Amino acid sequence: MRYWLTCLPCRIGDTTDVPAGIGISFLSGKLSRVERQLHHYGSALNAIPVLHAYKEVPDNFYMLRVGYGGLMGALSNITQDGFAPCAFHSFPSTLRNDGISGDYGPGFFGYAVNTASFLTRHDEFGWIAMGGNIIVEDEWITMNLTTAARSRVFIAPVGVELSLDAGKFKSVSFNPETEEIKAVLDVENEFTPEALMEVKSNDVSGEGAWKVARFTKNDRNLYEIPLKKKERTIRVIKEN
């Protein structure tokens, strides 16, 4: 049996040396040598604190790029037949996945626990979605989610995060003029008769707390939203 013997993934702030998702490692895999491994388990694990930090400074687009690239690295190594290797060999003479799975599991945990969609506006590129596709219509910016869970969204211009403990988002829309947020929830099923939503804000817009209009919180501080046989749209607004 073979293992990773040592690994030096990048640290937050160590961005000029080793990008997130790359480890300088002695890899005791099927191909054993010292090299920079692409998207080993440190990739998605490092993305947890990086994206957490980004939510506190959502104007830092570089941090979003680093964090989201590391997050998606956990999926990019999976082959068409479902094999999940421990890393991708970066030597120009190789450029292929390793032949064993090794410590892939912790990396996939990093993706599963941290997966989210991000909506932001870039000074040069305009509206950008990571984990979704954007449609601009009139005053609304709509992001159709493409992540595996479709359970967490971060709206960077106002620093608001919506997360679901039950249910799934289909899309989330943002109005930059009014700063109103609309979310479309998937239909009910036999296992999910209602959605349980949490709303968090880092107060970057200076407006304080936000709430889901017309619904109340339960004892766990989650909004209980009964689902229907057709998609349901809810509004997230600033508290007065």
N, C-alpha and C positions, 0 to 999 in steps of 0.2 A: 504494500500500500504506500502511496506517495502523498506528500503534503507540501503546502507552502512552508518554507522554512523561515523566511523573513520577508517583510514587506514594508516599504517606506512610502505610503501614499502621501499626497500633498496635504498641507495644512491650510486652513483659512488664512489668507494674507500671504501665502507662499506662492502667489500667482505668477511671479516672474520666472519661476524655476520649473515647476512641474504642474501642468494643468490638472484640474480635477478629473478623476477617471483614469489616471495613469499612475502606475506604481513602479518604483525602481526596486526590482525584486530578484532574489534568487529563487527561481521557480523550479521546484522539484515536481514537474508534471511529466507528461509523456515525453516532452522535449524540455530538458533541464539545462538552464544557463542563466546568466545574469543579463537582464535587459529591461527595457521599459515595456511593461505589459499594458495593453489597452483594454479598458473596461473590465478589469478584474473586480473582485468583490468590493474593494475600496471605492469604486466608482459611485455606486448608488448609496453606499453608506456615508461617504463624504458629502453627498448631496443633501443629506438631512440637515446638518447645521448650516450649510451654505444657503439653502432656500429659506430656512428659518430666519437667518440674518437678513436675507433680501426683503422679506416682508416688513422688516423694520425700516429699511431704506429703499423703498420701491422705485426711486429714481436711478438706482444703480443698475443699469442694464447689463453691464459686464457680469455682475454677480448672478443675475438671472441666467445668462448664457452659460456660465460655468456650472451652476447648479442643475439646470435642466439638462444640459449635455451629459453630466454625470448620472443623473436619474435615468435617462433613456439608454445609457450604456448597458444597463442590466438586461435590456431587451435586444439590443442590436447584435449581441453575440449569438443569439439563439438561431440555429440553422433551420432550414425548411422542414427537415424531418423531426424537429423538436429537441435536438441535442443541445445542451447548455454547457459550453466549455468554461474552464476556469479563467481563461484570458485569450486575447488575440496577440499573436507574436508580431512585434513591430519592426523587427529587422527587415530591411528592404529585400534581403535574400529569401525571406520566408513569407511574411504577410498572410498568415492563416491562423485559424483557431488551434488551440491546443487540443490534444486528443482525449483528455479526461476532464471530468466535470469539477473535480477538486472542491474548492470552497465556493462554488457558484451560489449555493443556497443563501448565505448571508447577504449577498448582493441582491438577490431577488427580494429578500425581505425588505431591503432598503427601498426598492421600487414600490413594493406593496404598501408599506406604511407611509410613504411620502408622495404617492402619485397625486397630481393635481393639475388643473388647467390654469393658465395665467393670461390675463388680458392687460396690455400696457400700451402706451403711446410713445413712440420713439421720435426724437426731433427730426431725424432724417428720413426714416422709413415709414412713419405714420403708425397706424394701429397694427399691432402685432399680437397674435395668439400663439401660445405654446401649449400644446395639448388640445387644440381646437382649430376650426376653420372660421374665418371672419366673413360676415356679410354686413356691408354698410348700407343702410336704407334710411333716408331722411335724417332725422336727428339721432337714430338709434344705431349702436354698434352691437351686433349680435355675434356671439361665439357659439358655434355648434361643437359640443365636446366630442373628443376622439379618444380619451384615455380609457384604460381598461375598466376602471371602477366608476367613472363619471360621478364621483361623490364629493369632490372638493374643487372650489373655484376661488381664485384671488383676483380682485379688481384693483390693479395697482394705483390708478389715479386718485382713488379715495381710500386706499388701504383697508378694504373690506374683504374678509374671507367668509365664504359660505361653505359649510360642510354638512354632509348627511350621514347620520348613523344608520338610517334606513331610507330606502328609496334611491332614485337616480335622477340626475339632471339630464335633460335632453339638450337644452341650450340656456344661455344666460345673456341678457342684453343690458347695455349700459347707455344712459343718456348723459353725455358730457355737460350739457347745458343745465339740466335740472339735477344731475347727479342721482337720478333714480335708477334702481336696478330691478329688472324683471327676470324671473327664472321660470322655465318651463320644466315641469316634473313628469317623468314617465307615468304610464297608467298603473293602476293597482294590479296586484296578482294575489294568488292564494296565500303567499308568504308575507306580502307587504301591503297591508290594507291602508297604512298611513306612512307618511314621511316624517322623520325626526331630524330637524335642522338646527344647527348652531350658527350664530352670527357673531363674528369677531371683528373688531376694528382697532387699528393701531393709531387712529386719530390723526393721520397725515393731512387730512383736509381741514382739521381744526373744528370739526362739527360734532365731536363727541360720539355717543353711541348710536347704533342703528337697530332697526327692528323689522320683523315681518309684519306687514299690515294685516289686520283683522284676525290674527291668531295670537294665542297666548302660550307661555312657557309652562312646562311641567316641572316636577321637583328636581329634575336633572338639568334644568336650565336649557332645555331643548324645545323648540316649537313643534307642536303636534299638528300635522297638516293631513287631514283625511284625503286619500287619493280617490280618483274616479275611474270610470271605465274609459275615459278619454283623458288626454293630457291636461294637466292643470297648471295655470299660470299664477304665480304669486309675486307680490311686490315687496321689495326691501327698501325702506325709507329711513331718513334720519329721525331720531326721536326728538320731540319738541322740548 
